[in-house]
Amino acid sequence: MKGFSRRNLLYMRAFAQSWPDFDKDVQRPVAQLPWSHIIELLDKLDDHELRGWYAAKDVAHGWSRPVLAHQIVTRLHEREAAALTNFNGALEQPDSELA
């Protein structure tokens, strides 16, 4: 194969190091993301757990790449953990997601 830029090869290497067992578990959220979203995760996050968390949120909500980048920069994982709600217990599942 040829035609890969040096930068893309470095991203491919970082991807392989971040998800070493990727081929064993195809149902991972990161397997459902476009390459540009994976690059955002690799560039903006060093923590493997956070990469997986944001990948799962991205797949669940269908974010665009700019929305994913914005959620990472604004630290959604901290904001969501701090927000106390009773939506899941008080509302049916489809409504609790919308609220």
N, C-alpha and C positions, 0 to 999 in steps of 0.2 A: 504494500500500500504506500501511496505517497500523497502529498498535498496537505498534510497537517502542519499547521504553524507550530513554532516552538512553544508559544503561549498555550495553545490548545493541548499539546503533548504534556505540558506541566500540569494543566488542569486535569487531564486524564489520569496522570500519576497520583495527584492529590485525591481524586475521586476514589481510585483503587485503594489508597491507604486509608481513607475515611470509612469506606464500606467494604472491608476485605471479604466478607462472606456474601456479597451482593448477589452472586449467581446462584446461591443456595436458597435464597428466599426472595422470589420474584414479587411477592405481594407487598414488599416494603413500599411505603409512600414515595420514597425517592425514585423508585422505578417508574412511577407514573408522572414524573415531572419532566418538563422540557429541559434541554441542556442549559439554557440561559438561567433557569431557576437554580439549577445545581451549582452553576458558577457563582451566583449570588450567595448561596449557602456557604460555599467554600471560601469566598472572599471575605465575607462579613462575620463569620462565626468560627471560632477555634474549638469550641466545645462540641464533641460528638453528640452528646445528649440533646443539646439545643438544636443542632442541625436536624436531628430526627424529629424533634418537637415541631419545629417550623415547617419541615417537609410535610408532616401529617396535617398541620393546620392548612397549609397551602392546598393540598389535595382535597381536604374536606370543604374548603370554602371557594376553591377555584380562583385564587388570586392571580392577578397579572404580575409580571416581574416587578414593575414599579411599586405595586402594593406590597409585595413580599419584602422588597428592600425597605420600604417605609415602616413596615411592622417590625422588622429587625432593628432598624435605627431607633425607633421609639420604644423598643424593649417590651413588646407585647407580652412576653412570658412573665415579666414582673408585674405589669399592669393587670393581667388576667388573674394572676395568683392573689393579688391584693383585693380584687373585687369580690365581695361577698354577695351572693344572690341566692334566691330560693326558686329560680325559674325552673330548674330541672324537677323539683319536687312539686311545685304548684301548678305547672302547665304540662300539657301533653308534649311529647318529644318534638314534633314539627314546630309548635308554637314557642317552645323554650329556646330553640335555636334562633328564631326570628327576633325574640325579645332581647 
